[in-house]
Amino acid sequence: MRQGALEVAVPRSAGDAGAGGARIGPNSVLQLVPVLDAQLGALARQRLLTSAGLKELPPDDGLMPEEPAALLHQELRRQYPAEAAELAREAGERTGDYIIAHRIPTVARRVIRKMPAWLGAPLLASAIEKHAWTFAGSGTFRVVSRQPLVFELVDNPVVRGEHADRPLCDWHAAVFQRLFNVLVDKHMKCVETRCCAMGAESCRFEVT
């Protein structure tokens, strides 16, 4: 690990890939499904779920197998390349809202909102670290820098095996941006500046 990077280990119950056992937060699927229904229709949504090997939706507590969740996002990009980025961003915003409501304690939300952005943003980054399993799965999440705020996701399972000439992690970027927009500053932006799908070691997200 590079000097100055803070590596956050994904909980073993989430990220252990032994015997195909890697797991990820179910909102990677659950928040995408209603977006697919609204924008593509139920038949298209079911076709995507079937392509990803999802016979039924996961429960909204605990974890789910990583592979079908990642495949759903990959199948969306494969079958609907023109629409995929926008749909993934909308699902990411919904996921951010879920995390705010269910993963960040009420007191923490209130404290962060009252802070100036230069204090609130690093504190929120620490909260994101604690719930990296929601989006990292068998990947490794790092807070590389807090000022400026930079995240990395090494070996991102949601784009694993894909090849592209642009960053593909619209869902991740939207999750992060939603968290910072709601809790810190509505004008903050999260941009993915490099991606594993482009041959990079990690997907890198810069929040400004």
N, C-alpha and C positions, 0 to 999 in steps of 0.2 A: 504493500500500500504506500502511495506517495506520502511524503512528509507533509503534515498539515491536514490530511484528509481524516475525517472521522468516519470509521466504518461501523455500520449498524448491522449486526447479525440478525437475519430473519429467524424467528423462533423455529426450533427444529421441527416442531409439529407442522409448520407451514412449509419450510423450505427443503426438508430432507427429501432428496429425489431417489433414495434407495428403493429398488424394486418398483419403480414407477410411482412412488408415493408422494411426489411433490404436490403441495396444495396451495390454494390461493383464496382470497376473500370472494364470497359469492356475488358481491355487487359488481364484479367485473362482468357478470352475466345478467344479473337481475335488473340492473339499471339500464342495460342495453335493450332488453326485450321490449319494454313499452315504447321506446324510441323506434324500434323496427316496426312494431305494430302500427304506430301513427304515421310513419313516413313511407314504409314499403308495403304494409298490409300483412295480415295474419298468415297468408299462404307463403309469402316470401320469408317471413320470420321462421315458420316451421321448417321450411327447406334449409335455411341456414343452421337451425338447431340440429336437424338431422345430419347435415354435412359434418357438423362438429362432434357428432356422437352423443348429443344430449337428448336422451329419451324423455327426461322430465327435468323440470327446473329444480335447482338446489334450494334447500331451506335458507332462510335469511340469517341464520345464526351459525357460528362455527366457521368451518372451512369447506371447500369443495376441491375435487381433483383439478390440478392445474391444466392438464393437457386439453380437455374439452373447452375450458374457458379461453385458453390461448387460441385454439382452433377456431372458435366462433369469431373472434376478432380477425383472424387471418382469412377465414372464408368470406367475411364481409368485404375485406379489401379485394379479394380475388373475384367475387361475383358481382360486386357493385363498386368498382374502382372510382367512379365519378362521385358517388354519394358517401363513400366510406368515411372520409375525414370529417365531414360535417356531422354525420350520425355519431361517430365516436366522440366528438367534442361534446355533443349534447348529452350523451351517456356519462361522460366524465363530469360534467356539471352536476348531474343528478347524483353521481357517486360522491362528489364533494359535499353536497347538501346532506347526504346520509351520514357521512363521517362527522360533519359538524353536529348533527342532531344526536348521534348515537355513540360516537367514539371519543369525543372531546368533552370532558366534564363541564357542566354549566358554569361553575366558578371560573374555570380556565378560560372559557369563551368570554366571560365578562371582563376578566382581567386583561386579556389580549386586546379587546376592543377599546379599552380605556387608555391603552398605552400609545405613545407616539410610534409611528411605523418603524423607526430604526430600532426600537426595543421590542415591539410586538412581533416583527417578522422573524427574528432569531428564536423567540420563544415558541412561535408556531412551528418552526422547523424542528424543534425538539419534540413537539407533540407528534408531528408526522413520523419522526424516527420510531416512536413507540408503536406505531401501527403500520410499519412498512410492509408487513405480511399482507395487508389488504390488496396491494398492487404489485408487490415484488415477487411473490411466490418463491421459486428456487433461485431467483436472482439475488444479487447483493446490493443493498441500498446504501449510499454514502452521502453524507453532507460534506462536500468538498470545501465549501467556504460559507461563512455566514454574512460576511460583508466584503464583496457582494455575495448574494445568496445563490449558491450553485449546488444542485443535486446531481448525482450520477446513479444509474441503475446498471450494474454490470451483468452481462448475460441475461438480458431481459427476455423472459419466456414468451411474452406476448408477441414478439417479433422474431423469435428464434427460428432460424432457417430461412427467413425471408431475405430478399435482396432488392434494394431500391436505390434510386438516385436522390432521394430526399428523405428527411426524417418521417417516420410512420407513427410515432407514439402520440397521436392526437388525443387519445383517451387520457393518458397519463398527464400530459400538459394541461388538459382541461381540469382534471382533478385538482392539481396543484394551484392553478390560477383561481379556481372557484374558492378554495380555502382562503387564499390571501385576499381576494376581493371582498369576501363576506366578513372576515375577521380582522383584517389589517387596513387595507386601502383599496377602494373600488377601482382605482386606476392602475393597479399593479398588473403586470403581464408576465406570463410564463412562456418561454420559447424554447423548444428543443433545438439545440444547435448542432448536435451530432447524434447518430443513431447506430445501434448494432446492425441494423439492416443495411447500412451503408458501409459496413466493414469496420466500424469503430469498436474499440474494446467495450465501450459502455454507451448507454443513452444518457446524454447530458442535458440538463434543464437549467436555464438561467432565469431567475425571477428578478424583475426590476420594477 
